[in-house]
Amino acid sequence: MKLSVVQLPAALTRGLLPAYLIGGDEPLQMKEAADAIRRAASSQGFTDRKVFQIERGFCWDELYAETRALSLFASRQLFELRFLSKPDKKGADLLTELLSRPTAEQMFLLTMEQFDRKALDAPWVSAVVKHGALVQVWPIEPKALPGWLKERATRAGYTLEDTAAQLLSERAEGNLLAAAQELDKLELAADGKTLDLATVQAGVSQSARYDVFALAQSAAAGEQARAARVLDGLKHDGVEPTLILWALVREIRGLWQLKERERLKRGAPSGWNVASDPSSGARARLNLLPIEALLQSAAQVDLIVKGQAPGEPWGALTALAMGLAGALPPALLPGSRPR
């Protein structure tokens, strides 16, 4: 079957399926959907959890052997497959076999970012749809974000007023992780009742001293000292590295799109997801910035932040921010390739 993230909680209460595939490119919704499935699985005795990172060169024989091995703890097994790349033919054939023959003692949770239409035609995905559930994650449109925030507040046990939801939505600029983080900070102020505009305005004012957008904008404008100061403040305030990386990538993508528009001498092609609108200071540096190297580095920093590559997240974020600000040469950026 196919489920939306909204339908997933109710479906889990009706009973577990042998396999779930979560596909999409919105990290917060994907994480929360996976967390909900893990909790439901644990409550049903799937406590022997095995996690595999599926990337190019992955040893599929290892997965096959694990699925044939008996649990040492005599518990039901949850196999979690995190796809960093699409499976090769051997992997796709094995997945099709495993997912087409579900057992009561084994369950699969598969997550894949950048899930596209072509993936739907793969036999192993069809096996998930037939015997389990495909949960496709779609981005929340900016105009729908206030409603999403209000629904989230309702689930938490309080009411978020329309004007307050609109303010939080505008501040987050369409980013769910930023919006959810801001709402979580303000939840105590609601005291289980109502979160109004005045309370949100006061909370936003208190947290505005260090802002992820200020970091990205100052770095893009070449304001090295300010960018370093703001980044240090974000770290001190406990802001999630994922949110900081999102803001930096958004700024870099905005610069890349601007450069492409200038190269093509026309507006943004239809279908482009317009990122940031670079400031005049950033525009002045456009031809000096190693944008391709920064984008490549951002991909590596993303892996580091997620724990999928060696490195320290804050050090990697600092290097990326300083690279954008012009204080670090491209050769020293995370993920840079030797020439």
C-alpha positions in Angstrom: 0.0 0.0 0.0 0.9 3.7 -0.2 0.6 6.0 2.8 1.2 9.7 3.4 3.0 10.8 6.5 -0.4 12.0 7.8 -1.9 8.5 7.4 1.0 6.7 8.9 0.2 7.0 12.7 -3.3 5.6 12.3 -2.0 2.8 10.1 0.6 1.8 12.7 -2.1 1.5 15.3 -4.0 -0.9 13.1 -1.0 -3.2 13.0 2.5 -3.5 11.7 3.4 -4.5 8.1 6.5 -6.5 7.2 8.2 -3.6 5.4 8.1 0.2 5.2 9.9 2.4 2.7 10.2 6.1 3.5 11.1 8.1 0.4 11.5 11.8 0.0 13.7 14.9 0.5 12.3 16.6 3.6 14.5 15.5 6.6 12.2 16.3 9.5 9.1 14.5 8.2 11.3 11.5 7.2 12.9 11.4 10.6 9.6 11.6 12.5 8.0 8.9 10.2 11.0 6.6 10.8 10.9 7.2 14.6 7.2 6.4 14.7 7.8 3.1 12.9 10.7 2.2 15.2 8.6 2.9 18.3 5.8 0.7 17.0 8.2 -2.1 16.0 9.8 -2.0 19.5 6.4 -2.2 21.2 5.7 -5.4 19.2 9.0 -7.1 20.2 11.2 -6.1 17.3 14.1 -5.2 19.6 17.0 -6.7 17.8 17.8 -3.8 15.5 20.4 -4.0 12.7 21.3 -0.9 10.7 23.0 -0.9 7.3 24.2 2.1 5.3 23.6 1.2 1.6 26.1 2.9 -0.6 28.1 2.1 -3.7 30.1 -1.1 -3.1 27.9 -2.3 -0.3 28.4 -6.1 0.5 24.9 -7.5 -0.1 26.1 -10.9 1.0 26.5 -9.4 4.5 22.8 -8.4 4.6 21.8 -11.8 3.2 23.8 -13.6 5.9 22.2 -11.4 8.7 18.7 -12.2 7.5 19.5 -15.9 7.7 21.1 -15.8 11.1 19.0 -16.4 14.2 18.7 -13.6 16.8 21.0 -14.2 19.7 18.4 -12.6 21.9 15.5 -14.7 20.7 13.7 -11.5 19.7 12.1 -10.3 16.5 14.5 -8.5 14.1 14.2 -5.0 12.6 16.5 -4.5 9.6 17.0 -0.8 8.9 18.5 0.0 5.5 19.5 3.6 4.9 20.1 4.2 1.2 22.8 6.7 0.3 22.7 5.4 -3.3 20.4 3.2 -5.3 21.0 -0.6 -5.0 22.9 -2.3 -7.8 21.4 -5.3 -9.7 22.6 -7.8 -7.1 21.2 -5.7 -4.3 17.9 -5.0 -6.1 17.4 -8.8 -6.7 18.1 -9.6 -3.1 15.8 -6.9 -1.8 13.0 -8.2 -4.1 13.5 -11.7 -2.8 13.6 -10.6 0.9 10.6 -8.3 0.6 8.5 -10.7 -1.4 8.8 -13.4 1.3 8.0 -11.6 4.6 8.2 -13.5 7.9 6.6 -12.8 11.2 10.0 -12.5 12.9 11.6 -10.0 10.6 10.7 -6.5 9.6 12.3 -4.0 7.2 12.6 -0.2 7.5 14.1 1.4 4.4 14.8 5.1 4.0 15.8 6.8 0.7 16.4 10.5 0.1 15.8 12.0 -3.3 13.2 9.3 -4.1 12.1 9.9 -7.7 9.4 8.5 -10.0 11.9 6.1 -11.6 12.3 4.4 -8.3 8.6 3.4 -8.3 9.2 1.1 -11.2 11.9 -1.0 -9.4 10.7 -4.5 -8.6 11.9 -4.3 -5.0 9.9 -1.1 -4.5 6.9 -2.9 -6.0 7.5 -5.7 -3.4 7.3 -3.1 -0.6 4.1 -1.7 -2.0 2.5 -5.2 -2.3 3.6 -6.6 1.1 4.3 -3.5 3.2 3.9 0.3 2.8 5.5 3.0 0.8 5.5 6.3 2.7 6.3 9.1 0.2 7.3 12.4 1.9 6.4 15.6 0.1 7.6 19.0 1.0 5.1 21.3 2.8 4.3 24.3 0.6 5.0 27.7 2.3 1.3 28.6 2.2 0.4 25.3 4.0 3.1 25.7 6.7 0.9 27.7 9.1 -1.7 24.9 9.0 1.0 22.3 9.6 2.2 24.3 12.6 -1.3 24.5 14.1 -1.8 20.8 13.6 1.5 20.1 15.3 0.5 22.3 18.3 -2.8 20.6 18.6 -1.1 17.2 18.8 1.1 18.6 21.6 -2.0 19.6 23.5 -2.4 23.4 23.0 -3.7 25.9 20.5 -1.6 28.0 18.1 -3.4 31.1 17.0 -3.6 31.9 13.3 -1.5 35.1 13.5 1.1 33.3 15.6 1.3 30.4 13.1 1.8 32.9 10.3 4.6 34.7 12.0 6.5 31.4 12.8 5.9 30.3 9.2 7.4 33.6 7.8 10.4 33.4 10.1 11.1 29.8 9.0 10.9 30.7 5.3 9.4 27.4 4.5 11.9 25.2 6.4 10.1 22.6 8.5 13.0 21.9 10.8 13.4 25.6 11.6 9.7 26.0 12.2 9.4 22.9 14.4 12.5 24.0 16.5 11.0 27.4 17.1 7.6 26.0 18.0 9.3 23.5 20.5 11.1 26.4 22.2 7.8 28.3 22.6 5.7 25.3 23.8 6.3 25.9 27.5 4.9 29.5 27.1 1.6 28.0 26.0 1.2 26.2 29.3 -1.1 23.7 27.7 -3.6 26.3 26.5 -3.0 28.9 23.8 0.1 30.3 22.1 -0.8 33.8 20.9 0.9 36.4 18.6 2.3 38.5 21.5 4.0 35.4 23.1 5.5 34.3 19.8 6.8 37.8 19.0 8.5 38.0 22.4 10.0 34.5 22.0 11.2 35.3 18.5 12.8 38.5 19.7 14.7 36.7 22.5 16.1 34.1 20.0 17.0 36.6 17.3 20.4 37.4 18.7 22.0 34.6 16.7 20.2 33.6 13.6 21.1 31.0 11.0 20.1 33.4 8.2 22.3 36.1 9.5 25.2 33.5 9.5 24.6 32.6 5.9 24.1 36.1 4.7 27.2 37.5 6.5 29.3 34.6 5.2 28.1 35.2 1.6 28.9 38.9 1.9 32.5 38.1 3.0 32.0 39.4 6.6 34.3 36.8 8.1 34.5 38.1 11.7 30.7 38.5 12.0 30.1 35.1 10.4 32.5 33.5 12.9 30.9 35.3 15.8 27.3 34.3 14.8 28.3 30.7 14.3 29.9 30.6 17.8 26.6 32.0 19.2 24.5 29.4 17.4 26.7 26.7 18.8 26.4 28.2 22.3 22.6 28.4 22.0 22.4 24.7 21.0 21.0 25.2 17.5 21.0 22.0 15.5 23.8 21.6 13.0 21.3 20.4 10.5 19.5 23.7 10.5 22.7 25.7 10.2 23.8 23.6 7.2 20.4 24.0 5.6 20.8 27.8 5.8 24.3 27.8 4.4 23.3 25.5 1.5 20.3 27.6 0.8 22.6 30.7 0.4 25.1 28.8 -1.7 22.4 27.5 -4.0 21.0 31.1 -4.3 24.4 32.3 -5.5 24.7 29.4 -7.9 21.3 30.1 -9.4 22.2 33.8 -9.7 25.4 32.9 -11.5 23.4 30.5 -13.9 20.8 33.2 -14.6 23.6 35.6 -15.5 25.3 33.0 -17.7 22.1 32.2 -19.5 21.1 35.9 -19.5 17.5 35.2 -18.5 15.4 34.5 -15.5 15.2 31.3 -13.5 14.1 28.4 -15.8 10.6 27.1 -15.0 10.7 24.4 -12.3 13.6 25.9 -10.4 13.2 25.9 -6.6 14.4 29.4 -6.0 16.7 29.4 -3.0 17.9 32.6 -1.3 18.0 36.1 -2.9 21.7 37.0 -2.4 22.4 40.4 -0.9 24.3 43.1 -2.7 27.4 42.3 -0.8 27.2 38.6 -1.9 26.4 39.6 -5.5 29.6 41.7 -5.5 31.6 38.5 -4.7 29.8 36.3 -7.1 32.6 35.7 -9.6 35.2 35.3 -6.8 33.4 32.4 -5.0 34.2 28.7 -5.7 30.5 27.9 -5.8 31.0 24.4 -7.3 33.6 23.5 -4.6 31.3 24.9 -1.9 28.4 22.7 -3.1 30.6 19.7 -3.2 31.9 20.5 0.3 28.3 21.0 1.6 27.4 17.4 0.5 30.4 16.1 2.5 29.4 18.2 5.6 25.9 16.8 5.3 27.3 13.3 5.6 29.5 14.3 8.6 26.5 16.0 10.4 24.4 12.8 9.9 27.2 10.6 11.2 27.7 8.9 7.9 31.2 10.2 7.3 34.1 10.7 9.7 34.6 14.2 11.1 33.4 16.7 13.7 30.1 18.4 12.7 30.9 21.9 14.2 34.4 21.8 12.7 33.0 20.9 9.3 30.3 23.6 9.5 32.9 26.2 10.5 35.1 25.2 7.5 32.1 25.5 5.1 31.1 28.9 6.6 34.6 30.2 6.4 35.0 28.9 2.9 31.9 30.8 1.9 33.2 33.9 3.6 36.5 33.7 1.8 38.7 32.9 4.8 39.4 29.3 3.7 40.7 28.2 0.3 38.8 25.6 -1.7 41.6 23.0 -1.2 40.9 23.0 2.6 37.2 22.6 2.4 35.6 19.3 3.7 35.3 16.9 0.8 37.7 18.8 -1.4 39.4 16.6 -4.0 43.2 16.8 -4.5 44.3 18.1 -7.8 
